[in-house]
């Protein structure tokens, strides 16, 4: 299975900050990489697909980058609604696998 | 907008079979471009893909669960279901139903709210 490793596991930030979350794959996933946001008690929401494509309806302050084994999710101008847990996920190879998550907390 | 809603038992005994249903509304379950599946999350932990089915291709299952899983679609009820056999305590999780495109597979565009299933005697 392809292992996905996110860093950091937890981060503290303030409204207005720029936040960068990193995701590393144990082998190349090309650009078959998605990012999700999850809030307590809810299912995840798709933010980014194919590494850098913004899902419809997702604010433009979210952006994704990278390829092969190194990826980033950037949130520019963090908003109160953005405090949540973020997951990366590869869909290059079955089984599709997720990172362990990055929780963005209020500083 | 397409919505998914899980239903089923909250408590199941070890060695028994879990049966969950996902109801689809706001869109057609018969759309040949879509696939329907399940992801689970042990309380406080990360996400694990279980499997998915599409109309025009074979089902994909996580190899770690393949021997115990069946996912099927009932177009007449606009529902799809998960059956997981030989349950143990490690199957205690929040179970989410999902929708993905057929090509490429594996990117989950819609999720249900999730239902917590506890395996305990």
Interface residues (C-beta under 8 A of the other chain):
Chain A: X32 X34 X36 X41 X42 X43 X44 X45 X46 X49 X50 X55 X87 X89 X91 X94 X95 X96 X97 X98 X99 X100 X101
Chain B: X46 X47 X48 X49 X60 X62 X63 X64 X96 X104 X105 X106 X107 X108 X109 X110 X111 X112 X113 X114
